Amino acid sequence: MKIGRAKNLPDYKDSFPNFQAKKFEEILPNLEPSGIDLISMMLNYDPNKRITAKQALLHVINFYLIY
């Protein structure tokens, strides 16, 4: 699956707002680094690069085993 640009979509309009990305650390200042890491992997736009549910559970389990 190839990810295209929004401008190529049939209903795209140049008047749509263009937002700059914010870092998760700014939005979630109290979240630990492993939580930021997990959120960023879960919200990856490309499904081929996005973390799977199984990988996410292992990420959480590993966090609790370390602490």
N, C-alpha and C positions, 0 to 999 in steps of 0.2 A: 504494500500500500504506500503510495507516494503522497506526501503531504504537500498541498499546494498553498498558494497565497490567497488571502481573503479577497483581494482585488479581482481574482479570476472567477468568483462566484457570481451567478446570474443576478442576484438581488443586491449586489454591492453598490454603495453610493459613496462618492468622494466626500460627502458631507458627514459621514460617520465619524465620531470622535476617535482620536488617536491617543491612547494613554501610554505613558511611560511605565515600564515595569518597576515595581518596588521590591526591595529585598525582603525576604521572609523575616529576617532579623529585625527589620523596622516594624513590620506588621505584628509580629509575635515576639516581643522583646523578652518575655519570661520563659520562652520555650528553650529547652536544652538543645545543644548542637545536634544530638542524634535525632531529636524531633524535627528540627529544621531539615535535616538530611532526608528523613522519611517523607515529610510533606513535599519536598521538592521532587523526590522520585515518583510520588503518587500523582502529582499534578503535571507531569511531563506531557506535553501536547502530542508528541509522537508515540502512538501505541506500541511501536516496536522497541522503544527505549523506556517506556513506563514500567514501573515495578509491578509484578504480579501479586495477587492476594497472598499466595504462599510465601513469596519473598518478603512481603511486608510483615507477615506474622513472624517469620524467622528474624527479621530485623528487630522487632519488638522483643522477642524472646532473648536474643543476644544482648540487647540493652540491659534487661533485668538480670541476666547471668553475670554481667560485668559489674553491676552495682549491687 
